[in-house]
Amino acid sequence: MKAFISPKKIYHGEGSINVLETILKERNAQNIFLLTDPILRELNVIEPIIEIIHRLELKVQISTDVVPEPSLSVGNRIVEKVRDQNPDLVIGVGGGSAIDLAKAAAVLAENEGKVEDYLNLTGTKTFQTKGLPKVLIPTTAGTGAEVTDIAVFSLEETKDVITHEYLLADYAIVDPVLTYTLPPKVTAASGVDAFTHAIEAYTSVNATALTDTLAVEAMDRIASNIRTAVWNGSDKKARGEMALGSLMAGMSFYNAGVAGVHGLAYPLGGLFKLPHGESNAVLLPYVYDHIWPSCIDKMNHVAKILRIPLGGKSDRNIAIDVVRSLQTLVKDVGLPTTIKEYNIKQNDIETLTENGIKQTRLLNRSPKKLTKKDIREIYQNCYDGKLKSIE
């Protein structure tokens, strides 16, 4: 038996932000806590949301305490703000960090303790109550955070997560209009992140027919539109397809899980503060360069999605072409393809390896079991810019 889980209600498409007014009326919300990225406030991206709240004459506290790759202290500070305000409802607007913080704060506000008490690897507490209702609204396409029950926090050398069904959104609103002003680099990083969600869900040992269907659709939409969205951000069709692709990828990976790329990306974010999307992007081709023999049938299907010519090629050569195409995709959208470009040094490889092997929650979903030796080799190849299958 397989289960498929998602938020109660998901709204998507251009103009879907307007449903927020209906939601607030249905909930009879009078006191709102709105958490968002500071840059979104400066650029007036959240203005349509504020207008809806003001039109309904509701009390609102707007917090812009969000930072990329948030630490435990940032998370705890926001939890205390929500507890102090005691709102009826929490709205999280922004990228993955904003949405993760909103999820965690909404739940912890009505539970005892701090963020660290509920971490996956080291936490000792269990949630006793569902917490406050939450509306999650992404402005990137994206992390898929609006449809998952995961909140990621940066530690000193790696990352850890809170994961519990209580963190699921009561309402997720995915309106591509909110992504129209994203700069090219953020569009690229979040877009490759979404593609990574989809391909890792597709090749996960926990994949199902439902998650595969969503993952395939997500990969197709993202691969067909990411270059246009990055280099011609005013293309509304490309933006819309990226937003929908990200949503599908999020629903797929939430149920099937991500694996080696994300697992090895966590230490890059924890140790070197690389943005999450860029950490995934730089590792993506090197992880699949290592694991493709264990998912070769699905790699052949990914080749069709990436429009790779198949005629006369062996399954092995098709899979290798996919690996090459993944690296090309990262290059085409202007992102680094080696960790050396992030000023990571050769002597950092061992520390990355030691931290990477600890990410068992993620690594256990890989179609190929990754040993410490494998992980060291992946980081080394990512440092050297060397794809072993293409030597």
N, C-alpha and C positions, 0 to 999 in steps of 0.2 A: 504494500500500500504506500502511496505517495501523497503528500499534502502540498497544497499551494496556498501561500498566504500573501495578502496584500492589505493596504490601508482600506478603511471602510468605504471611502469615496475618493475617486480620482477625477479631476476635471482637467481637460487639456484642450489646446487649440487657441488660436488668436482671439483675444478678448475674454478668455475664461477667467481672468482676474476679477471680472465684475460679479462673479458668483459669490465673492467674499461677502457682499452686502446681505445676500440671502442667508448665508451661513451664520453671520453674526445675529441676524434677526431670529433665526431658528433656535439658536443657543441662548437667546435673551441675554447676551453678553453686555455688561455695562462697564467693565474695567479690563482693559487690554494691556498686555505686556508685549511690545513689539521689539524683537531683536534683529539687528541687521548689520551688514558691513558698513563701516564709516564712509567708504567711497560711494556707496549707493545712495547714501543720504546727500552727499555733496553733489552728486550728478542728478539728483531728483528722480532716480529710477523708482524709488518707492513712493513717489508722490501720488500715483493713483490709489495706493493702499491707504495712505493718510487721508486722502480726500473722502474715501468711503467711510472711514472711521469718524471723521469730523461731520460728515453729512448726517450720520446717525446720532451725533452729539454724545459720543461715548468718551469716557475717560481713557487716556492712553499714556503709557510711559514708553518712550522710545530709547532703547539702549543701543549704542554703537560700540560696545566693548569687544566686538569680535576681532580676533587676530587670526592670521593663517596658522595652521598646525597648532591649535590651542593647547596650552599646558593645563595641568591639573589646577593650578592657582587661578587661571582665567576662568575655567569651568566653575570652580567653587565661588568665585566672586559673582558670577552671573546667577548662580543658584540662590545666593543670599539676597540678591536684588529682587528676584521673583518672590522669595519667601516674605521679604519686607513689604512688597506691594500687595501680595495676596490677590492676584487678578482672577478673573473668571476664565480667561483663555490666553494662551500664548501663541503668537504668530512669529514664525521664523522665516526670514527673507534673505536670500543671498546664495553664496556658494556652499560647498559641503561643510565648511567649518561653522558657518552661521546656523545652518540647519541642524547639524549635530549638537551644537550647544543648546539650541532651542529645545530639541528633544530631551536631552539630559536634564535641563533645568526644569522643564515642565513636570517631569516625573519625580526628580529629587526634591522639588519644592514641597511635596506632600509625603515624603519619606524621610526617615532619620539618616543622618550621616553626611559624608562628603563623597565627591566623585570617586576618589581612590578606594572607597569601601566597596564599590560595585564593579571594579575592573575585572576583566575576564581572567587574567593570569594570577592576580594577587588579591582580589577583593574577597571579603569574608561575609558581606551582608547580602540579603535577598530582599527585593522590593516587596512591600506589604500591601501597597495600594497603587492604583493605576496613575495617579497624579492628575494634573490639569489637562483639559482638552487642548489640542494643538492643531494649528493650520500651518502647513509647510509649503513654502513657495520658492522654488529655485529660480535663480537669475543666471545660471550657467547651464550648458548642455554638454555633459555634466556628470555630476557625481552620482546621481540616482538616489541621493540621501533622503529625498522626500518620500521614498517608498520602501525604506529599509528600517530595521529596528536597531541600527548600529550607530554608536557615537564614538568617534576616534579621538584619542588624546595623545599628545606627545610627551614622552618621558625623557630622561636625560640622554639615553642612548638608543631608544627605539620608540615604539608606540604600543598602546594597548587600547582596548575598547570596552565600552559597556554595551552589552547586547541582551535585549529582553523584549518580548512582545509588547510590553507597555510603552516602549519608545515609538511604536508605529503611529503614523499620523492618523488623526481622526479625519482630516481632509488634506489632500494634496492637490495643489493647483499648479499646472505646468503651462504657462502662457509664454509663447516664444517672443512676444513683444518685449518682455523684460530682458531678453538677451540681445536685443538689437544694438545696444551700445557697447557690447563687450569688445575690448581691443583684441587684435589678432593673436597675441601670445596666449591670452587667457582662453580664447576660443580654441586654439590649437591644443593646449594642455588639457582642458576639460573635455574636448572632443576625443582625443586619444584615450583619455581615462574612460570615457563611456564605451569606446570600442574595446578596450581591455576588459571591462566588465562583461561585455557580451561574449568575447572569444573565450575568456576563462570560464564563464558559466557553461558555454557550449562544450568545452572539453573537460569539465569537472566530473569527478567520479559520481557526483550526486545529481547529474543532469537527468531530466525527464523529458517526455515528449512535449509537455507544456513549456518548460523552460527552453528547450531547443527551438521551438517555434518562435518564441519571443527573441531569443538570441540571434537567430538567423535574420529575422526582420530588422533587428537593431543594427547588426553588422552591415546589412545591405544599405540601409538608410544613411548610416554614418559614413561608410566608405564612399558612397556616391556623392556626398555633399560636403564633407569636411573641408576639402581644399577650397571650394567656393566660399564657404562660410568664413574661412580664415582670411582669404585674400580679397573677398568682396563682401564685407560684413553687412552691406545694405541689401543683399539678396534675401528677401523675405521667405522665399520658397526654401532655400537652403537652411535658413535659420529654423523654420518650422519643422523640416525633416530631421534636423539635428536634435531639436527638443523632444520630438516624438521618439526618435531612436534612443536617446538617453533614458527616457522614461521606460521604454521596453527593456533596455539593458538592465536598468535598476531592478525591475520586477523579476527578470530572469536570474540575475546574480544573487538577489536576496534569497531566492529559493534553492538555487543550485550551488551557490557559493563561488567565491573567487579563490585563487590558489597561489602558485609560485610567484607570479609577477608581483602581486600585492604583498605577499609575505616577505619578499626580499626588498620591496620598496619601503617597508616600514622603517628599517634601520637608516635608510637614506634620509628619510624625513626626520627621524629622531636625532641622529648624530649630526647631520649637516643641514637640517632645516630646508631641504629641498621641498618645493611645493608638491603635493600629493600627485597631481596629474603628470608633472614632469618626471617624478620618480618612476611612475608606471611606464611612461613613454620610453624613457631611456633603457629600461630593462626588457621591455616587451619582446623585441626580436631575439635577444640573447637567451631568454628563458625558453622560448619556443624552438630556438635552435637546438636546445638541449633535450626537449621532451617530445618533439614531433613523432619519433618512432612509436611512442605509446598512444598516440591518437591520430594515426595516419589516415584513417577513413574520414574523420571529421576535418582534418587538414585539407583533404581533397575537396570537400564541400566548401571550405573557406576559400579555396582557390577560385571556385566559380563565382562566389560573392565578390572577390577582388578582381574579377574579369581577367584572370590569368589564362592564356591559351593552354589547352590541355593536349592538343593533338600529338599522338605518338610518344608521349612522355610516360615514364614509369611512375607509380604512386610515390616512390621515393623522391624523384626529381620534382614532382608537383609540390610535394610538401616543402622541399627546400626552396622552391620558387616562392611559396607563401612566406617563409622566413625572410627571404630577400625583400619581398614586397612590403612586409611590416617595417623593415628598416627604412625603405624608400618613403613610406608614408610619413614616418616621423621626420625624416629630412625635409620632405616637401612642405610640411606645415611649419618649418623653421625651428624645430626643437633640437637640442643637443642629442647626439647619438652615442656619446661615451660619458662615463662618470668623470673622466679626466677633465672634461670641459667645465665641470663644477668645482674644480680645484681640489678634488679628492686625490690623495696621494697613494702610491703603491703600498706603503706601510699601513694604510687604512683597510686594506682588503681583509686582513685577518679579523679585525674588530667587526667589520660588517658581517663576516661569515659567522662569527660567534653569536652575534645578535640575530642573524637571519635564521639560524637553525632552531631558535626558540619559538618561532612563529608556527607552532604545530597546528593550531586551529585552522590556519590557511593551508599549510603545506600538506596536510592530510587529504586535501581534495585534489591534489595534483594527479593526473593520470600516470605519471612516473614518480616513484618515490625518490625524493631528493635527499641524498646523503650530504654530510658536511663537505666531502670532497667535491660533489656536484656543485654545491652552492659556492664554494671557493672558486671553482672554474668559471661559473657564470659571472660572478663579480669580476674576475680577472679578464675574461673576454670582453665584458662591458667596459672595462678600463682601457683595454688595448684596441677596442673597436673591431674585434675579430670574430667573425662567424665561422665556427669550426666546420660546419657542413659545406661551406663554400670555399674551403681552402684549395 
